[in-house]
Amino acid sequence: MLLIGSSCSNQGNRQANEKTIKDYYAAYEKKDWNMLSSLLADGFVFNSPYDDHIDLKTYKERCWPNSDNIKKFDIEKLIVDGEDAFVTYNGWTNDGRLFRNTEYFKLKEGKIKENACFFGPGVSFPNNKTK
């Protein structure tokens, strides 16, 4: 019986973490900072090829402005394993440009503690002006 209960609990955590990740992208589509920040744990950090463990304040200054140029995300793959999640997606800018990334999330108690973004080829983030 304990194993069944544990399995159900793990399934519930996985589903809750999946929802948190999906809501993260929805916040960008909706341009809703309050929604996004409510999903982030205390001590949140962000990593990318251009950012090394930046804090929430710096993340808001550097990364959040990209939301203005995001039309939508198409999540291709979302894998949640406990408190870890990997997402590969195609993102679309308002002017129809594609950017493709994979992101690794660390979650804690249902909130995002860390996000590491790995840029794909071509346009790597919505406000990138290079071709």
GIZI-V305754 format. One record per pair of residues at least 24 apart in sequence whose C-alpha atoms are under 10 Angstrom apart, sorted by the first residue. I is the first residue (numbers start at 0). J is the second residue. Records with the same first field share a line. If there is no record, write none. Layout:
I: J ; J
This chain:
9: 80 ; 81
10: 81
12: 79 ; 80 ; 81 ; 82 ; 108 ; 109
13: 78 ; 79 ; 80 ; 81 ; 82 ; 83 ; 84 ; 109
14: 79
15: 79 ; 108 ; 109 ; 110
16: 79 ; 80 ; 81 ; 82 ; 83 ; 84 ; 104 ; 105 ; 106 ; 107 ; 108 ; 109 ; 110 ; 111
17: 77 ; 78 ; 79 ; 80 ; 84 ; 86 ; 109
18: 109
19: 106 ; 109 ; 110 ; 111
20: 77 ; 79 ; 84 ; 85 ; 86 ; 104 ; 106 ; 109 ; 110 ; 111
21: 72 ; 74 ; 77 ; 86
23: 111
24: 66 ; 69 ; 71 ; 72 ; 73 ; 74 ; 88 ; 90
25: 71 ; 72
26: 66
27: 63 ; 64 ; 65 ; 66 ; 67 ; 68 ; 69 ; 70 ; 71 ; 72
28: 66 ; 67 ; 68 ; 69 ; 70 ; 71 ; 72 ; 90 ; 91
29: 66 ; 67 ; 69 ; 70 ; 71
30: 63 ; 64 ; 65 ; 66 ; 67 ; 68 ; 69 ; 70
31: 63 ; 66
32: 59 ; 63 ; 66
35: 63 ; 111
36: 110 ; 111
37: 110 ; 111
38: 106 ; 109 ; 110 ; 111 ; 112
39: 106 ; 107 ; 109 ; 110 ; 111 ; 112 ; 113 ; 114
40: 105 ; 106 ; 107 ; 108 ; 109 ; 110 ; 111 ; 112 ; 113
41: 107 ; 110 ; 111 ; 112
42: 111 ; 112 ; 113
43: 105 ; 106 ; 110 ; 111 ; 112 ; 113 ; 114
44: 105 ; 111 ; 112 ; 113 ; 114 ; 115
45: 104 ; 112 ; 113 ; 114 ; 115 ; 116
46: 102 ; 103 ; 113 ; 114 ; 115 ; 116 ; 117
47: 102 ; 114 ; 115 ; 116 ; 117 ; 118
48: 115 ; 116 ; 117 ; 118
49: 116 ; 118
50: 115 ; 116
51: 115
52: 113 ; 114 ; 115
53: 113
54: 113
62: 124 ; 125 ; 126
64: 125 ; 126
65: 92 ; 124 ; 125 ; 126 ; 127
66: 92 ; 125 ; 126
67: 92 ; 93 ; 125 ; 126
68: 92 ; 93 ; 94 ; 95 ; 96 ; 124 ; 125 ; 126
69: 93 ; 94 ; 95 ; 96 ; 98 ; 124 ; 125 ; 126
70: 94 ; 95 ; 96 ; 125
71: 95
72: 97 ; 98 ; 99
73: 99
74: 99 ; 100 ; 101
75: 99 ; 101
76: 101
77: 101 ; 102 ; 103
78: 103
79: 103 ; 104 ; 105 ; 106
80: 105
81: 105 ; 106 ; 107
82: 106 ; 107 ; 108 ; 109 ; 110 ; 111 ; 112
83: 107 ; 111 ; 113
84: 111 ; 114
85: 114 ; 115 ; 116
86: 116
87: 116 ; 117 ; 119
88: 119
89: 119
90: 122 ; 123 ; 124 ; 125
91: 124 ; 125
92: 122 ; 124 ; 125 ; 126
93: 125
94: 125
96: 121 ; 122 ; 124 ; 125 ; 130
97: 121 ; 122 ; 123 ; 124 ; 125
98: 122 ; 123 ; 124 ; 125 ; 127
99: 123 ; 124 ; 125
100: 124
